[in-house]
Amino acid sequence: MTLPFPSPTVPAADRREVFVRYLDYFRESLIAKVEALPEPELRRSRVASGWTPLELVKHLRYVERRWIEWGFQGRAVDEPWGDWRDDRWHVRPEENRDDLVGALREQGAHTRAVIEAADLDAVGAPGPRWAGAQPATLERVLFHLVQEYARHLGHLDIVAELAGGPVGE
């Protein structure tokens, strides 16, 4: 699915809609780039830090889960750091593109539902995600998610170009 860039000149009902548009756009742009890569490139790293495109997809799913479910909602989640093993991102051999993309989209649908149902000034539930600090508002959490996606989509742009995949938006 290709979404148009959420241009600042296109009116939005409110700030929540702006966050939904940007997160959906970044998520789907990342997925489109990963889906366009040949299978061997999905588990190959082209960067010194060693991450692979599949690891990036899994990481972003867990980032949303950690900040929205475990953080803002204060839910107990199994393996909140399930994208990490041995101090780096990790994808098990049996995990594949379709399953990881599906999980990311499901997480995105959950994030969208939370955004649409809550006030941006709502403060997150206390819990272990905050490591003793005061919980953040939903708006601050969403700004964090937008920067995560923007930064990592830029990383993937370079990796996709090196792999002969799609470039640009």
MOBELVEN-V507513 format. One record per residue. N is the residue number from 1. RES is the residue in one small letter. PHI is phi in degrees with one decimal (NA if undefined). OMEGA is omega in degrees with one decimal (* if undefined). BURIAL is + if it has 24 or more other ideal C-beta (glycine too) atoms within 12 Angstrom, else -. Layout:
N:RES:PHI:OMEGA:BURIAL, N:RES:PHI:OMEGA:BURIAL
This chain:
1:m:NA:177.4:-, 2:t:-106.3:178.5:-, 3:l:-110.0:176.4:-, 4:p:-70.9:175.7:-, 5:f:-59.3:-178.0:-, 6:p:-77.0:-175.9:+, 7:s:-55.7:176.8:-, 8:p:-63.7:180.0:-, 9:t:-86.0:177.3:-, 10:v:-89.1:-177.7:-, 11:p:-59.0:176.2:-, 12:a:-129.6:-178.1:-, 13:a:-62.9:-179.1:-, 14:d:-164.8:-177.7:-, 15:r:-65.8:178.1:-, 16:r:-61.0:178.7:+, 17:e:-62.3:177.7:-, 18:v:-62.1:178.7:+, 19:f:-61.5:179.2:+, 20:v:-59.5:-178.9:+, 21:r:-60.0:-178.5:+, 22:y:-66.7:-179.6:+, 23:l:-63.9:177.8:+, 24:d:-62.1:-179.8:+, 25:y:-62.5:-179.3:+, 26:f:-63.0:-179.0:+, 27:r:-61.3:-178.5:+, 28:e:-70.1:175.9:+, 29:s:-65.4:177.2:+, 30:l:-61.5:180.0:+, 31:i:-61.5:-179.7:+, 32:a:-60.0:178.9:+, 33:k:-65.0:-179.9:+, 34:v:-66.4:179.8:+, 35:e:-67.7:-180.0:+, 36:a:-85.0:-179.6:+, 37:l:-78.5:174.5:+, 38:p:-66.0:-176.8:-, 39:e:-47.6:-178.3:-, 40:p:-61.2:-178.9:-, 41:e:-75.8:-176.8:+, 42:l:-66.9:-178.6:+, 43:r:-110.0:179.9:+, 44:r:-103.0:175.0:-, 45:s:-97.4:176.1:-, 46:r:-116.5:-178.5:+, 47:v:-127.4:-176.3:-, 48:a:-60.5:-179.5:-, 49:s:-71.6:171.0:-, 50:g:92.5:-178.4:-, 51:w:-76.1:179.0:+, 52:t:-114.3:177.9:+, 53:p:-57.2:178.1:+, 54:l:-65.7:177.7:+, 55:e:-63.4:178.4:+, 56:l:-65.0:178.3:+, 57:v:-59.7:-179.6:+, 58:k:-63.8:179.5:+, 59:h:-57.5:-176.9:+, 60:l:-67.7:174.4:+, 61:r:-62.2:-179.5:+, 62:y:-69.5:176.1:+, 63:v:-59.7:178.4:+, 64:e:-61.2:-179.0:+, 65:r:-62.9:-179.3:+, 66:r:-63.1:-174.8:+, 67:w:-80.3:-176.7:+, 68:i:-88.9:-175.4:+, 69:e:-75.7:-176.1:+, 70:w:-72.8:-178.5:+, 71:g:-85.5:-173.0:+, 72:f:-58.6:-177.5:+, 73:q:-80.4:-179.9:+, 74:g:69.8:179.6:-, 75:r:-78.8:170.0:-, 76:a:-77.8:178.4:-, 77:v:-124.1:174.5:+, 78:d:-69.2:174.4:-, 79:e:44.7:179.5:-, 80:p:-60.8:178.4:+, 81:w:-109.2:-177.3:-, 82:g:-66.1:176.4:+, 83:d:-89.2:-177.4:+, 84:w:-113.8:170.6:-, 85:r:-154.7:179.8:-, 86:d:54.0:176.0:-, 87:d:62.2:175.1:-, 88:r:-157.2:176.6:-, 89:w:-64.2:-176.5:+, 90:h:-147.0:172.6:+, 91:v:-125.8:178.5:+, 92:r:-70.3:-178.3:-, 93:p:-56.2:-177.6:-, 94:e:-81.1:177.5:-, 95:e:-77.2:-176.7:+, 96:n:-131.6:-177.0:-, 97:r:-55.6:-175.4:+, 98:d:-59.9:-178.9:-, 99:d:-67.4:-179.3:-, 100:l:-68.6:176.8:+, 101:v:-66.0:177.4:+, 102:g:-60.4:178.8:-, 103:a:-65.2:178.2:+, 104:l:-64.9:179.2:+, 105:r:-65.5:177.2:+, 106:e:-62.5:178.4:-, 107:q:-63.5:177.6:+, 108:g:-62.1:177.8:+, 109:a:-64.6:177.3:-, 110:h:-64.9:178.6:+, 111:t:-58.3:179.5:+, 112:r:-58.6:-179.9:+, 113:a:-62.6:178.4:-, 114:v:-64.6:-179.9:+, 115:i:-60.2:-176.8:+, 116:e:-69.4:-176.6:-, 117:a:-96.9:-173.0:-, 118:a:-115.6:173.5:+, 119:d:-83.8:-179.5:-, 120:l:-63.6:178.4:+, 121:d:-86.1:179.4:-, 122:a:-63.4:-179.6:-, 123:v:-91.6:179.8:-, 124:g:-61.7:178.5:+, 125:a:-72.5:175.4:+, 126:p:-61.4:179.0:-, 127:g:171.1:-174.9:+, 128:p:-64.7:179.8:-, 129:r:-59.9:-174.2:+, 130:w:-87.7:176.5:-, 131:a:49.8:176.9:-, 132:g:89.1:178.6:-, 133:a:-79.7:175.0:-, 134:q:-66.9:177.2:-, 135:p:-59.7:179.7:+, 136:a:-86.1:173.0:+, 137:t:-75.7:177.2:-, 138:l:-59.1:-179.8:+, 139:e:-59.0:179.4:+, 140:r:-65.1:176.9:+, 141:v:-61.7:-178.4:+, 142:l:-67.8:174.0:+, 143:f:-59.2:178.9:-, 144:h:-62.2:179.7:+, 145:l:-63.2:178.9:+, 146:v:-60.5:-179.8:+, 147:q:-67.8:176.6:-, 148:e:-59.7:-179.3:+, 149:y:-63.5:-178.1:+, 150:a:-61.1:-179.4:-, 151:r:-63.0:-176.4:-, 152:h:-71.4:175.1:+, 153:l:-65.6:174.2:+, 154:g:-62.2:175.6:-, 155:h:-59.6:-178.2:+, 156:l:-65.9:175.7:+, 157:d:-54.8:-178.9:+, 158:i:-67.2:-179.6:-, 159:v:-61.5:179.7:+, 160:a:-62.9:178.9:+, 161:e:-63.3:178.3:-, 162:l:-63.4:-178.7:-, 163:a:-87.7:-178.3:+, 164:g:80.9:-180.0:-, 165:g:-88.7:-176.9:+, 166:p:-67.8:177.0:+, 167:v:-119.6:178.9:-, 168:g:70.9:-179.6:-, 169:e:-78.4:*:-
